[in-house]
Amino acid sequence: MQAPAPERPIDGGMATEALLAHVLVNKYADHLPLYRQAQIFARQGVTLDRSTLCNWVGRACWWLAPLHELVLSTVLSSPKVFADDTTLPVLDPGRGRTKTGRLWCYAVDNRPWCGPGHPAAAYVYSEDRKGEHPQTHLRGFRGLLQVDGYAGFGRLVGKAADNGPQLAFCWAHVRRKFYDIHVATKSSLAEEALRRIAALYEIEDDIRGMPAENRRQERQQRSRPLVEAMHPG
């Protein structure tokens, strides 16, 4: 009689959870491609084809899908969410080069404001930057959404009912444009804009950690006049 073999995360495979975690962390956290990992294993006398590692990664992602869904739903259950996207080079088989994909990040971090919950970030991949992607990801979200000026986020408000998300825009993205102009042209107008934005940042440093209502009052009294002074007369 022989006892049944213990279950493995890979059907018919010998890879343990620890080995799968090792491969995933190397690939996604340390940016070590699978073909390089195969070379490293080979130097240690372990023959692992890259296609085998690819199958492992795919199976591990299947196991981790519920965890990803839980993280994303937890983030989107927050009353305030940060959203942004970034480019991502993606292999384009058969063409001998890469194409540009997108990673959409949805994050929450209330620590600087003594808010509830734990910080978390969830990522969703798409092949392009069409506005339909954030609309799909954020379907049902009701709260404050802090974003840049990308029009795809603006459509969320236009298509939503009265209880849809409310957009809050990011001063860091505003400042970036003025900074680029000042570096390129030494514009005095851009320099003045940077000084005024810096004054807003100083106020935020002063009120960080205060309760939400106190911060709102401080912003109304100190920040609002500075912002209104930026509008053309």
C-alpha positions in Angstrom: 0.0 0.0 0.0 1.2 3.5 -0.8 -0.2 6.7 0.7 -1.6 9.2 -1.8 0.9 11.9 -2.8 0.2 15.3 -1.3 -1.6 17.7 -3.5 0.5 20.2 -5.4 -0.4 23.7 -6.7 0.6 22.5 -10.2 -1.4 19.5 -11.4 1.0 16.7 -12.2 4.0 18.9 -11.2 6.5 18.9 -8.4 6.8 22.6 -7.9 6.0 23.6 -4.3 4.3 26.8 -3.1 7.8 28.1 -2.0 9.3 27.5 -5.5 6.4 29.2 -7.2 6.6 32.2 -4.9 10.4 32.3 -5.6 9.8 32.4 -9.4 7.0 35.0 -9.1 8.9 37.3 -6.9 12.0 37.1 -9.1 9.8 37.9 -12.2 7.5 40.6 -10.9 9.3 42.2 -7.9 12.9 41.8 -9.1 12.3 42.1 -12.8 14.1 38.9 -13.6 12.7 37.4 -16.9 11.9 33.7 -17.0 14.7 32.9 -19.5 17.3 34.3 -17.1 15.8 32.3 -14.2 16.0 29.2 -16.4 19.7 30.0 -16.9 20.3 30.5 -13.2 18.6 27.1 -12.4 20.7 25.5 -15.1 23.9 26.7 -13.4 22.7 24.9 -10.3 22.2 21.7 -12.2 18.4 22.1 -12.5 16.9 21.9 -16.0 13.8 23.9 -16.3 12.5 25.0 -19.7 11.2 28.5 -19.9 7.8 27.1 -21.2 7.6 25.1 -17.9 8.2 28.3 -15.9 5.5 30.1 -18.0 3.0 27.4 -17.2 3.9 27.7 -13.5 3.3 31.5 -13.6 0.0 31.0 -15.3 -1.2 28.5 -12.8 0.0 30.6 -9.9 -1.9 33.6 -11.3 -5.0 31.4 -11.3 -4.5 30.6 -7.7 -3.9 34.2 -6.8 -6.9 35.6 -8.8 -9.3 35.5 -5.7 -6.7 37.4 -3.7 -6.4 40.0 -6.4 -10.2 40.4 -6.6 -10.3 40.8 -2.8 -7.6 43.5 -2.8 -9.3 45.4 -5.6 -12.7 45.2 -4.0 -11.2 46.3 -0.7 -9.6 49.3 -2.2 -12.7 50.3 -4.1 -14.8 50.0 -1.0 -12.9 53.0 0.5 -14.6 56.4 0.3 -11.5 57.9 -1.2 -9.3 56.3 -3.9 -6.3 57.4 -5.9 -6.3 56.3 -9.6 -3.5 56.5 -12.2 -2.1 54.5 -15.1 1.4 53.9 -16.5 2.9 52.4 -19.6 4.2 48.8 -19.6 6.4 47.1 -22.2 4.7 43.9 -23.3 6.2 41.1 -25.4 4.7 41.0 -28.9 5.3 37.4 -30.2 6.2 37.1 -33.8 7.2 40.7 -34.3 10.5 40.6 -32.5 9.8 43.6 -30.3 7.5 44.9 -27.5 4.3 46.8 -27.6 3.0 49.2 -25.0 0.4 48.1 -22.5 -1.1 49.8 -19.5 -1.2 49.2 -15.8 -4.1 50.9 -14.0 -3.4 51.5 -10.3 -6.1 52.0 -7.7 -4.8 52.8 -4.3 -5.9 53.9 -0.8 -3.7 55.3 2.0 -5.3 57.1 4.8 -2.3 57.1 7.2 -1.2 60.7 6.7 -4.7 61.8 7.7 -5.3 59.2 10.5 -8.1 57.7 8.5 -9.5 54.2 8.8 -8.2 51.0 7.1 -4.9 49.8 5.9 -3.0 51.1 2.8 -3.4 49.0 -0.3 -2.9 49.2 -4.0 -4.4 47.0 -6.8 -3.3 46.9 -10.4 -5.3 46.0 -13.5 -3.8 45.4 -16.9 -5.1 46.5 -20.3 -3.7 46.5 -23.8 -4.5 50.2 -24.4 -5.6 53.4 -22.7 -9.2 53.6 -23.8 -11.5 55.3 -21.4 -13.7 52.2 -21.3 -11.1 50.5 -19.0 -11.4 52.7 -15.9 -15.2 52.8 -16.5 -15.2 49.0 -16.2 -12.8 48.9 -13.3 -14.7 51.5 -11.3 -18.3 50.5 -12.1 -20.2 50.9 -8.9 -17.6 53.0 -7.1 -19.2 55.7 -5.1 -16.7 58.1 -3.4 -13.9 60.6 -4.0 -11.6 59.7 -6.9 -8.3 61.6 -7.0 -6.9 61.5 -10.5 -4.9 63.5 -13.1 -6.4 65.3 -16.1 -7.0 62.2 -18.2 -10.3 62.5 -20.0 -11.2 58.9 -19.4 -11.7 59.6 -15.7 -13.9 62.6 -16.5 -16.3 60.4 -18.5 -17.0 58.5 -15.2 -18.8 61.5 -13.9 -20.5 62.3 -17.2 -22.0 58.8 -17.5 -22.8 58.2 -13.8 -26.0 58.9 -12.0 -26.2 61.4 -9.2 -24.5 59.1 -6.8 -21.5 58.5 -9.0 -17.9 59.3 -8.1 -16.7 62.8 -7.4 -13.3 63.8 -9.0 -10.5 65.4 -7.1 -7.5 66.5 -9.2 -3.9 66.3 -8.2 -1.6 69.2 -7.6 1.4 67.1 -8.3 0.3 66.7 -11.9 -0.4 70.4 -12.2 3.0 71.3 -10.7 4.8 68.9 -13.1 3.8 70.9 -16.2 4.9 74.2 -14.8 8.2 72.6 -13.7 8.9 71.3 -17.2 8.2 74.7 -18.7 10.4 76.4 -16.1 13.3 74.0 -16.7 13.0 74.4 -20.5 12.4 78.1 -20.8 13.2 79.7 -17.4 9.8 81.3 -17.6 9.1 83.8 -14.8 5.4 83.0 -15.0 6.1 79.2 -14.4 8.4 80.1 -11.6 5.7 82.1 -9.9 3.3 79.2 -10.3 5.8 76.9 -8.6 6.1 79.3 -5.7 2.4 79.5 -5.2 1.9 75.7 -5.3 4.8 75.4 -2.8 2.8 77.6 -0.5 -0.1 75.2 -0.7 2.3 72.3 0.0 3.5 74.1 3.2 -0.1 74.3 4.4 -0.6 70.6 3.8 2.5 69.9 5.8 1.1 71.9 8.7 -2.3 70.2 8.8 -1.2 66.6 8.0 -2.5 64.3 10.7 -5.4 66.5 11.7 -9.0 65.2 11.7 -10.8 65.7 8.3 -13.0 68.5 9.5 -10.1 70.5 10.9 -8.2 70.1 7.6 -11.2 71.2 5.7 -11.5 74.4 7.8 -7.8 75.1 7.4 -8.0 74.7 3.7 -11.0 77.0 3.4 -9.3 79.7 5.4 -5.7 79.4 4.2 -5.6 77.4 0.9 -8.7 78.7 -0.8 -7.6 82.3 -1.1 -4.3 81.2 -2.6 -6.0 79.0 -5.2 -8.5 81.7 -6.1 -5.7 84.2 -6.6 -4.3 81.9 -9.3 -7.4 82.5 -11.5 -7.0 85.2 -14.1 -8.5 88.5 -13.1 
